[in-house]
Amino acid sequence: MCTACNARRDWLLINHGRNVWIVCRCSNQWLELEISRADFDALIDIPDGPTYPSVEHGLAALGFDGTFAGTYLD
């Protein structure tokens, strides 16, 4: 659950090095210690996914920069 807005779903997972971060639509983000990089790689298989020049650009392009705070996508 997001500690900032209490959302329970619709998060973005970002792997960086050995860590997996979770980002909420309200732009709150936290390190997820229960998901390893190996777990992430086993779940995600998008070989031709988009590449963004920075994490900030990716967050904005995907709507996780706070713009859609409180909005759930089905």
Number of C-alpha atoms within 10 A of each C-alpha: 10 18 11 11 14 11 17 11 12 14 20 16 18 18 15 9 7 10 16 20 16 17 20 28 25 21 22 17 19 14 14 13 9 9 16 14 16 11 11 16 11 9 9 9 9 8 6 6 7 7 9 11 7 8 11 12 14 15 19 13 11 13 17 23 19 16 14 15 16 13 12 12 7 4
